[in-house]
Amino acid sequence: MTTAGRPHRPHHPHRHRIPRLAAALLAAATGLAVLTACGSGSDSDSGAGPAAKSVPGDGSSTAVPTRDVVSGVRADPALRAELPAAVRDSGTLSLGTVQAVGTSGLPHAGQAPDGSTVGLDVDLRDAVAKVLGVSWKVDYGTFPTIIPGVQNGRFDVGQANFGVTAAREKVVDFATYLDDGQAFLGGRDTTIPSVGKLTDLCGLTVATSPGSTFQQILTSGAAECAAVGRKPYRVRYFTDTAPIFLGLANGTVDVYFGPTLGLKYDAAHIAGTKFLGQISTTPVGFVTRKGSPLGKALSDAVNKLIADGTYKQIFAKWGVPGTGIPTSRLNPPATF
């Protein structure tokens, strides 16, 4: 994954007039779209009440789900006992994460109309804290600073849609809480119907974020098009995804390569976009210091939520039911 799933999309002025579709895409991508009330439908697999409805690709729903699926979670004394005594005494854990802006980071994290931070990752971490009988002291950083911050003790735990990689597992531990993937999003005029392998991208312009597993995949596969006698794909790197959505609208970008859950959410909420498929998956987890007992406690708390059904309700609330994991693991084998 990227350092923070999908980078935030702050507003950027443009010198030239933006076509109507591009303007609409940019507004949605920067979280400036009008937030509407939640739909009247319900999650059939949770029985937990109404959730925001959406129709893939029509951009009809920008609602932020508000259903409470966390407050009923109770502390588990046995799991709380796994925490270090200092944490039990203080009742808090410091969390390093990336500050959510607007709705661009959903379903992982974003802002509700009242400015509060919401999202799938937020509900999961809050539920985990309740199981452990502690509260989070949230501190914000950037992706490059969070893992070093965990290593040097600034943060007890890091969370920013961090994918498990071999390089990261050498310096920190992972307690997994979901699987995300490496997927593709196209614009309305993208010529290919789907992407199942890198050679489907030959001759196209692909946008992604630097310093990510997406860059690693595209770089390692750069010779595949030439091997099958086709033009190579061109890669453009953006630290802000607003220009990517603008590029999809005006044709300067053919495909956006990013995290599966985020791109599925975008396809359902941003007009003129379409989900093109996924080529791989990566476990995502909380990050703790190497050898810290916090890793096992966090993993056990996630498994408690899976067992009691809270985990399923959280995923259903955010419109991605069926995409969770059956079991949280501590330091699973890396896929990259």
Secondary structure, 3 states (H helix, E strand, C coil): CCCCCCCCCCCCCCCCCCCHHHHHHHHHHCCCCCCCCCCCCECCCCCCCECCCCCCCCCCCCCCCCCCCCCCCCCCHHHHCCCCHHHHHHCEEEEEECCCCCCCCCCCCEECCCCCEECHHHHHHHHHHHHHCCEEEEEECCHHHHHHHHHCCCCCEECCCCECCHHHHCCEEEEEEEEEEEEEEEECCCCCCCCCCHHHHCCCEEEECCCCHHHHHHHHCCCHHHHCCCCCCEEEECCCCHHHHHHHHHCCCCEEEEEHHHHHHHHHHCCCEEEEEEEEEEEEEEEEECCCCHHHHHHHHHHHHHHHCHHHHHHHHCCCCCCCCCCCCECCCCCC
